[in-house]
Amino acid sequence: MKNVILFDFDGTLADTFDALVKITNNLAVEYGYPPINQSEVSQLKHLSSWQIIKQSGLSIFQLPFLVRRIRYELRDQLETIDLFPGIREVLFQLKEQDHSLYILTSNSQENVNLFIQKHQIDDLFSGVYSSSNLFGKHRKIKGILKQENLPADRAIYVGDETRDIVAAQKANIKAIAVTWGFNDSEVLSQYHPDALIHHPRYLPEAVGEQFKTQPHLILSSPKLMLNSLLD
């Protein structure tokens, strides 16, 4: 049976950070939260998703409406957004290794499909799924595994935020956290992912190690730790 790799989209495959900051700031007055200034951007990377929401003062009841609006506004920014360097090559490598690749995102299916078609990687994925609930990805993961008849013990979720790690843990699958997206390595490591990597080139090895059932490999292996420190 094939192994399954579920990817987050924003901050993991697509470098949407600057576009999302711009959109979020443009909507600040309308939704009643303070805009993010440049000096605060690096500080946000040290916070979990819940901490950011609490700090913003945004009502939890407004959150679904804001997410929907951001998705809509992001559609116009897709032409300016690119894959992270090295991601494309790694996706092809994982596909050649006979892994089944999926995308599970808080973004919209339409945005993701437009993006992966533009970058000619849509044929690599067996499915694209969207979760409208920022903190409900674990339920979506379980639903995908059931719908696709995929085994949880052969599945990994790859993401760049603390909530991605939590979702994988709640769904009883392995979590690989990546540091090139939103959250930095310090806060990601506090959530105990099964592997923590600093560059896409390390992903195939980290995936291989996890499917050997070696638990909690921060930076995947001593070899990857050394490589990451040298980068």
N, C-alpha and C positions, 0 to 999 in steps of 0.2 A: 504494500500500500504506500502511496506517495506521502511525503511529508508536506505540511501545509504552512505557508508563511503569510500572515496577514500584515499588511503595512498600513500605518497611519499615512496621511497624505501631506497636510500642511506641516512643514518643519522637518519632515522625514524624507519624503520624495521631492516635494516642491519647495523652493525657497520663497515662501510667501510672507515672510516676517515683515519686511518694510511696507509691503502693500497693506497688510492687516493693520499695522500701526497707523498708517495714513488714514485708512477708512475709519478705524475706531476713533481717531481724533476728530475727524470730520463729523461724526455722529454724536460727539460728546455733549454738546449743548442740548440737542434734541432729546437725548436719553438721560440727561441730568447727572453725568459723572465728569470728573476733571480730566482734561486731555493729558496725554503722556508727553512730558518734555524729554529732550535727548538725554539729560543727566539721569533720568529715571529708568531708561530702557535697560541698562545693564543690571540695575537693582531688581527689576522684575524677573530676570532670569534665575534669581535665587529663591523665588517664591513659588509655592505650589499654586495650582489653578484656583483652589478655594481661597487661598490667601489673597490672590490678586483681586478676586471678585469682592471679598470683604473690604479690602483696602479702597476699592473704587467707590464703595457706597452704593453700587447698583442694586436695585431691588431684585431678589431672586425671581419675582414674578415677571419682571421685564426681560430677563435673560433670554427666554426663547424667542421673543420678538426681535431683540438685538441680534441674535445669532442668525435669524432668518434674513434680516436686513444686510448684515455683513456678507452673507452668501451672495445675495443679489448684487451688491456693489462690487464684489470681487470679480464677478463675471466680466466686467469691463476692463479689469486689470490683467486678465490672463495672458494677453499678448506680451506683457512686459515681464512675466514670471518664467523662471527657468528651473530645470532640474538642478539639484545640488551636483557639483562636480564629482564624477565617479559613480553616481547612482545608476546611470544608464548601463554602463558596462557590467556592474554588479548584478543588475536585474537579469541581463542576458545570461550571465554566468550561473545564477541560481536556477534559471529555467533550463539551461543545458544539463544541470545536475538532476533534473527531473523532479524538482519541487513544484508544488501547485501554489501559485501566487494569487493573492486577493488584496483588495484595498478596503479598509474600513475607516471611514472618516466622519468628522463632524461637519465637513463641507458638504455641498450638494452633489448628488450623482452627476447632474448635468455639468457642473463645473469641472469635476474630475474627468469625466469622459471627454469633454472638449480638450482638456489639457493633455491627456495621454494620447489622444488621437493626433494632436498637433505635434507631439514629440515622437510619434510613431512607436509607441511602446504598448499600445492597447492590446495587441495580440498576445502579450506576455501574461495577461491577467485572466484568471478564470471567472472573476466576478468583481464588481464594484458595489459596495454597500455603504449606506449613509445612516448615521445615527443622529437624530435631531436633539437628543438629550446628551448634553456635554458630559454628564456623569453617569450615563447609562450604557456605555459601550460594552460592559460585561454581558448585559442581557442580549445585546446584538451579536456578540461573539458566540454565545451559546446558541442563538437562533441560526446563525450561519452554519455552525458545525452540524446542527441537527438537520437543517434544510439540505445541505450538501452531502450529508452522511459522512462527515469527516470525524476522525477520532481526536479527542482532546489531547491525548498523550502524544500525538504526533503533530501538534500545532504550536506555533510561536507567533506572538504579536510584537512587531517592531514599531517603536514610537519614540517621540522626542520630549514628551511631557510626563509629569508625575501621574496624571490621571490615566495615561496609557498603561503604565505599570500596574496601577491599582485595578484597572479593567481586566488585564490579563490574569492577575492573581485571583480576582473574584470569579473568573471563568475557568479557573484551574488549568490554565495553559502557561507556557513559559513566556517570559518577557525579556526582550532585548531592548535596552535603552540606548539612544544615540545622542551625542552631545553637540552635533552641528545644527540643531534646531533651536527650540525655544528655551527649555530649561538647561542649566549648566550641570556639569558632572557632580558637583557637590550636593545639590538638592536631589538629583536623580539617584545617587548612591544611597541616600537616606531611606529610599523606598525599596531597597534590596532587589533590584532586577536580577535576573539570572545571568545576564551579561551586560557590560557597559562598554561601548566602543566609541572611538573618537574620529573614525574616518570610514567611509563606505567600503574601502578595500578590505577591512577586517571582517565584514559581515559574513562572507561565506564560511570562514573558519569558525566564527562564533556560532553560526547556525549548525555547523557540523558537530561542534562540541556539545551543543545542547541536545541534539538528537542522539548523542551517546549517553545522555542522561547524567551528565556531570553538572551538579547544581551550583548556582551562585558563583559564576566565574566573572568577577569584576574585571573588566577589560579583556574578558574572554580567556586569556591564558598568560603565563609569564612572558611568552614571546610577544604577544600583542601588547602587553604592558610596556615592554622595552621599546617596541616600535612606536607606540603612542608617545612616549616620553621624548623620543628622538625627533618627532615631527615638529 
